[in-house]
């Protein structure tokens, strides 16, 4: 091809035809420009495909984590509802003289379960990678990217609220119960429960409080507040569930449309 153009150029030079030579020169320049544009277009097309592939990988990983989070939130909500039921049973027993020793043993176990909340750790690895790597711009369309950001901003906000509620249990409720001897069967409130020790214990001080005493009132108030915290926690989890479900649907929709 180069030899062909070189022969044409040489022929025009030999003919000393300036007009034809200028037309040939312009044509050669246009061919070079067109070649460069085609190369740039191919490069842009390859880059677009590469960016789309990277974005799809991120969205697939996000989807996996969101589905896992959804199951995690639902389990936490169910556990919180169970803890609220336990607290109700304990409050009834506190105001009753009919609870047997066996029932008290069972309630002490439930007291432990209802005041021993799990830590809150939703999955954020993929989102954090998107942000820190600057790859968030690859998530398209813009509306989907904004929904991803909005969801994880909500997650951060709700995580702060939920962990603040958990701090109440660890820093106030559990020390209160432990300091008053209600956890006398535990060497450390952070240690897993030894049911054999509870079975050997015949008296439980939480059920022996004078109902007119300040200790009894404080115990009731702390348990009511613990139940309130569980209700608030489930409200926050419910918002996260709705947001997670919406984002899962949006990501699945984007995969179908791509």
Secondary structure, 3 states (H helix, E strand, C coil): CHHHHHHHHHHHHHHCCHHHHHHHHHHHHHHHHHHHHHHHHHHHHHHHHHHHHHHHHHHHHHHHHHHHHHHHHHHHHHHHHHHHHHHHHHHHHHCCCCCCHHHHHHHHHHHHHHCCCCCCCCCCHHHHHHHHHCHHHHCCCHHHHHHHHHHHHHHHHHHHHHHHHHHHHHHHHHHHHHHCCCCCCCCCCCCCCCHHHHHHCCCCHHHCCCCCCHHHHHHHHHHHHHHHHHHHHHHHHHHHHHHHHHHHHHHHHHHHHC
